[in-house]
Amino acid sequence: WYILQRGWRQMTAEKDDSHYDYDAFVAYDYNDYSWVRHSLLVELEQGRGFKLCIHHRDFPAGEILEEIIVDRIQKSRKTILVLTSEFVRSQWCDFEVSMARSQMFQSGRDIIIAVILRPLPFNCINKTLHNILKTKLYLEWEPRDEHAKELFWAKL
């Protein structure tokens, strides 16, 4: 009975009143920083008033990177995974996905937002990421279609 009540409360909860330093932690490959900076930050921070945590701006120098990532994911309401074949093949993707999943299980909230920035070859997707993409809705970036871009930002 307790599990049913808890599950029902989680499903019917409309708002997360917890305090977070960031609306979203953004996990991405260094090669995609230009898109993160010129598209994602402009649209979500400047255009919609969200506060994002990105490596290039919000990580203090001289600290252990893994500890900073864990701390920032815990201090963020959501984790946005900007997926490209380069990022998916990196050790940082595995680490950040694992930490986001761990936070999701600890908090009992759905915190992962997957964004496919460029098409992913099937052979570069590991089992964990495959399960995320199979069980969650994800967004695909289509740079050539203005209507699709508007819909992308609205959904995100």
C-alpha beads as a LAMMPS data file, in Angstrom:
LAMMPS data file: protein, C-alpha beads

156 atoms
155 bonds

1 atom types
1 bond types

-500.0 500.0 xlo xhi
-500.0 500.0 ylo yhi
-500.0 500.0 zlo zhi

Masses

1 110.0

Atoms # bond

1 1 1 0.000 0.000 0.000
2 1 1 2.802 2.411 0.891
3 1 1 4.459 1.852 -2.480
4 1 1 1.169 2.521 -4.280
5 1 1 0.592 5.721 -2.303
6 1 1 4.151 6.913 -2.858
7 1 1 3.956 6.123 -6.568
8 1 1 0.624 7.931 -6.878
9 1 1 1.967 11.015 -5.083
10 1 1 4.982 11.095 -7.383
11 1 1 2.832 10.721 -10.472
12 1 1 0.358 13.412 -9.401
13 1 1 2.900 15.900 -8.069
14 1 1 2.818 18.882 -10.371
15 1 1 5.678 20.873 -8.950
16 1 1 8.997 20.111 -7.326
17 1 1 9.358 22.609 -4.484
18 1 1 12.901 21.573 -3.596
19 1 1 15.597 24.221 -3.823
20 1 1 18.169 23.841 -6.556
21 1 1 21.042 26.103 -7.578
22 1 1 20.441 25.277 -11.251
23 1 1 17.454 24.391 -13.364
24 1 1 19.596 21.981 -15.373
25 1 1 23.075 20.514 -15.524
26 1 1 24.199 20.250 -19.158
27 1 1 26.384 17.273 -20.131
28 1 1 28.038 17.735 -23.539
29 1 1 31.202 17.172 -25.561
30 1 1 33.768 19.952 -25.800
31 1 1 33.256 20.025 -29.593
32 1 1 29.600 20.976 -29.036
33 1 1 30.337 23.950 -26.798
34 1 1 29.552 26.369 -29.627
35 1 1 25.977 25.030 -29.912
36 1 1 25.593 24.979 -26.129
37 1 1 26.814 28.577 -25.849
38 1 1 25.137 30.125 -28.893
39 1 1 21.878 28.163 -28.999
40 1 1 21.072 26.410 -25.717
41 1 1 22.232 29.155 -23.346
42 1 1 20.753 31.931 -25.468
43 1 1 17.351 30.247 -25.736
44 1 1 16.998 28.842 -22.226
45 1 1 18.836 31.390 -20.089
46 1 1 18.383 34.648 -21.967
47 1 1 15.083 33.798 -23.619
48 1 1 13.303 31.845 -20.911
49 1 1 15.054 32.726 -17.647
50 1 1 16.418 29.285 -16.750
51 1 1 19.762 28.879 -15.008
52 1 1 21.981 26.191 -16.539
53 1 1 25.176 24.658 -15.217
54 1 1 27.816 24.193 -17.904
55 1 1 31.418 23.059 -17.519
56 1 1 33.061 25.986 -19.277
57 1 1 31.480 28.608 -17.067
58 1 1 30.335 27.064 -13.795
59 1 1 33.086 24.697 -12.723
60 1 1 35.680 26.054 -10.273
61 1 1 39.300 25.568 -11.250
62 1 1 41.606 23.335 -9.261
63 1 1 39.035 20.905 -7.891
64 1 1 38.482 17.245 -8.718
65 1 1 36.319 17.155 -11.834
66 1 1 34.357 14.046 -10.885
67 1 1 33.406 15.566 -7.522
68 1 1 32.293 18.807 -9.189
69 1 1 30.104 16.905 -11.658
70 1 1 28.415 14.905 -8.883
71 1 1 27.864 18.073 -6.827
72 1 1 26.407 20.049 -9.756
73 1 1 24.085 17.226 -10.826
74 1 1 22.778 17.049 -7.240
75 1 1 22.261 20.831 -7.229
76 1 1 20.311 20.754 -10.507
77 1 1 16.612 20.078 -11.052
78 1 1 17.296 18.256 -14.372
79 1 1 20.230 16.909 -16.380
80 1 1 20.288 17.636 -20.104
81 1 1 22.351 15.160 -22.119
82 1 1 23.487 16.724 -25.404
83 1 1 24.128 13.571 -27.396
84 1 1 26.510 13.326 -30.326
85 1 1 28.633 10.396 -31.428
86 1 1 31.721 12.105 -29.943
87 1 1 30.098 12.605 -26.561
88 1 1 28.547 9.129 -26.448
89 1 1 31.957 7.550 -27.069
90 1 1 33.639 9.539 -24.295
91 1 1 34.316 8.395 -20.747
92 1 1 32.641 11.570 -19.514
93 1 1 29.334 10.565 -21.079
94 1 1 29.392 7.259 -19.210
95 1 1 30.238 9.024 -15.960
96 1 1 27.683 11.828 -16.281
97 1 1 24.910 9.454 -17.378
98 1 1 25.693 7.177 -14.425
99 1 1 25.634 10.075 -11.979
100 1 1 22.371 11.432 -13.417
101 1 1 20.763 7.970 -13.210
102 1 1 21.992 7.610 -9.635
103 1 1 20.452 10.981 -8.752
104 1 1 17.236 9.963 -10.499
105 1 1 16.993 6.790 -8.393
106 1 1 17.884 8.626 -5.164
107 1 1 15.386 11.430 -5.678
108 1 1 12.623 9.348 -7.245
109 1 1 12.215 12.039 -9.911
110 1 1 12.600 11.849 -13.667
111 1 1 15.540 14.207 -14.147
112 1 1 17.122 13.156 -17.451
113 1 1 16.390 15.062 -20.657
114 1 1 18.056 13.539 -23.716
115 1 1 18.758 15.770 -26.704
116 1 1 20.115 14.194 -29.877
117 1 1 22.090 17.014 -31.428
118 1 1 23.274 14.970 -34.416
119 1 1 22.190 11.493 -35.545
120 1 1 23.817 8.745 -33.506
121 1 1 25.243 5.658 -35.194
122 1 1 23.662 2.626 -33.548
123 1 1 27.042 1.048 -32.793
124 1 1 28.133 3.935 -30.556
125 1 1 25.236 3.650 -28.084
126 1 1 26.002 1.585 -24.989
127 1 1 23.392 -0.446 -23.091
128 1 1 22.716 2.205 -20.438
129 1 1 22.152 4.963 -22.961
130 1 1 20.098 2.628 -25.143
131 1 1 17.804 1.950 -22.173
132 1 1 17.414 5.669 -21.510
133 1 1 16.537 6.401 -25.137
134 1 1 14.211 3.394 -25.286
135 1 1 12.261 4.251 -22.141
136 1 1 12.161 8.060 -22.246
137 1 1 11.020 10.628 -24.700
138 1 1 13.946 12.434 -26.258
139 1 1 14.319 15.497 -28.451
140 1 1 16.108 15.705 -31.787
141 1 1 17.666 18.938 -33.020
142 1 1 16.820 19.761 -36.638
143 1 1 18.817 22.872 -37.590
144 1 1 17.346 23.340 -41.063
145 1 1 13.662 23.444 -40.132
146 1 1 12.532 26.625 -38.327
147 1 1 9.184 25.141 -37.272
148 1 1 10.971 22.070 -35.855
149 1 1 13.368 24.349 -33.936
150 1 1 10.455 26.263 -32.382
151 1 1 8.824 23.000 -31.374
152 1 1 12.151 21.716 -29.988
153 1 1 12.552 24.774 -27.713
154 1 1 8.938 24.589 -26.572
155 1 1 9.272 20.896 -25.655
156 1 1 12.637 21.366 -23.964

Bonds

1 1 1 2
2 1 2 3
3 1 3 4
4 1 4 5
5 1 5 6
6 1 6 7
7 1 7 8
8 1 8 9
9 1 9 10
10 1 10 11
11 1 11 12
12 1 12 13
13 1 13 14
14 1 14 15
15 1 15 16
16 1 16 17
17 1 17 18
18 1 18 19
19 1 19 20
20 1 20 21
21 1 21 22
22 1 22 23
23 1 23 24
24 1 24 25
25 1 25 26
26 1 26 27
27 1 27 28
28 1 28 29
29 1 29 30
30 1 30 31
31 1 31 32
32 1 32 33
33 1 33 34
34 1 34 35
35 1 35 36
36 1 36 37
37 1 37 38
38 1 38 39
39 1 39 40
40 1 40 41
41 1 41 42
42 1 42 43
43 1 43 44
44 1 44 45
45 1 45 46
46 1 46 47
47 1 47 48
48 1 48 49
49 1 49 50
50 1 50 51
51 1 51 52
52 1 52 53
53 1 53 54
54 1 54 55
55 1 55 56
56 1 56 57
57 1 57 58
58 1 58 59
59 1 59 60
60 1 60 61
61 1 61 62
62 1 62 63
63 1 63 64
64 1 64 65
65 1 65 66
66 1 66 67
67 1 67 68
68 1 68 69
69 1 69 70
70 1 70 71
71 1 71 72
72 1 72 73
73 1 73 74
74 1 74 75
75 1 75 76
76 1 76 77
77 1 77 78
78 1 78 79
79 1 79 80
80 1 80 81
81 1 81 82
82 1 82 83
83 1 83 84
84 1 84 85
85 1 85 86
86 1 86 87
87 1 87 88
88 1 88 89
89 1 89 90
90 1 90 91
91 1 91 92
92 1 92 93
93 1 93 94
94 1 94 95
95 1 95 96
96 1 96 97
97 1 97 98
98 1 98 99
99 1 99 100
100 1 100 101
101 1 101 102
102 1 102 103
103 1 103 104
104 1 104 105
105 1 105 106
106 1 106 107
107 1 107 108
108 1 108 109
109 1 109 110
110 1 110 111
111 1 111 112
112 1 112 113
113 1 113 114
114 1 114 115
115 1 115 116
116 1 116 117
117 1 117 118
118 1 118 119
119 1 119 120
120 1 120 121
121 1 121 122
122 1 122 123
123 1 123 124
124 1 124 125
125 1 125 126
126 1 126 127
127 1 127 128
128 1 128 129
129 1 129 130
130 1 130 131
131 1 131 132
132 1 132 133
133 1 133 134
134 1 134 135
135 1 135 136
136 1 136 137
137 1 137 138
138 1 138 139
139 1 139 140
140 1 140 141
141 1 141 142
142 1 142 143
143 1 143 144
144 1 144 145
145 1 145 146
146 1 146 147
147 1 147 148
148 1 148 149
149 1 149 150
150 1 150 151
151 1 151 152
152 1 152 153
153 1 153 154
154 1 154 155
155 1 155 156
